Every structure is written in structure tokens, then in C-alpha cells.
């Protein structure tokens, strides 16, 4: 499966304006989302599995990779396409052993050193952030609002693709991509939108704008 990271949705039921995660994902797929990550930390393992299983068929039919946050066991049980790992989760090598060579494995990082280590360990992509300060995820103070300069430094340090995450909106997405990210990952920019399908589409357009701006800058260099 070719990995495109332009628009990356991270789910969160309690930030979905009373709508189900399944409904939000359906709208995001209609809007052209590229990746869906199931991230429901406040729900039981059983409920997380049920959500992942409910999303397996629609994402597969749309050709959208289904990624599970943290839980390699749930990724296996739901036949998901991969897993996204943080500092407190299993090492990349162990996740790879459990999920297989074809699995998509992502890693959250906030520094150049961590990005290089993740690439060397075999990560397929990175989630870099929090780029801007965010309250949607539990982020340590030193990792909350790392800024666009660090995004650019990581882009220069690694060869694997990455998304910028944390406080990203359609208005900010062009700056994040211009700084070096391949795409953006969001929670509330889609889950709390009045029209998640339109919000997803607008986010994709913003990413394309950032790519054009970056190409123009590189052409002038």
C-alpha cells in the first residue's frame, strides 16, 4: 500500500461534538482523507477493538490505511494496516516483529535526535509535534509547541515522510508543509467541524498550497 500522508485523521470520540467516530471517519473518507488513526485512549480495550473493527471495512474499501494508536494487540486483532507508537509504547523492532514487514509503523517525535533514532529503528513515517500548543493530547510542556523551525530541522535530518501534528488548522497547514512536513495530522480540525467532509477537503487543499509554496522557495534557492 502506497503511503500518502497529506491529510491524516486521528480519532477521538469525546472530541467529536456528540457524533460517533464511525460517522466522522465516513465523512473524512468522503472528503479525501489519506490515513485514519484510531486513538481512543479513554475507552476500554474492548471498545477500541470494536471501533477498529467497525472502521476496517470502510477504510479498506476506500484504500485508506487504518492505523491503531499504541496498541499492537488491537492492530493485530482488527487486521489494521499498522500502529503508531509513542515514547511509552513497544519499541519499533518489537512492533515490527509482531505485525510483520508489510505493516505501517509510525512514531511520535519532537526532536531531531528522536526522529533520527526512529528512522534508524525502522519507522515508516513520523508524527512530529506538537507543532503548536494543543490541549487535544497530553503533551509534555517541552514538547508542546515545538515550532516550525524544528519541523524544518527534522525535514533536513531524515528521509522518511512525516506529518506535523498539534494545533494544526487549515489556516496553519500551509506553513507546516512549507516548513518541511509531508502532510498534517489533526483531531479537532475534523472531528469538531460542522461539516467534517468539507473540513477534510479544505485541509487537503491547504496542504497542496503549502507544497506549492515550498516548491517555489526551492526553485528560488
Helices and strands as residue ranges (DSSP letters): E 7-10, G 13-15, H 21-30, E 35-38, H 45-62, E 65-69, H 72-77, E 82-85, H 92-99, E 104-109, H 112-121, E 125-129, G 141-143, H 148-157, E 161-165, H 170-179, E 183-186, H 188-191, H 196-220
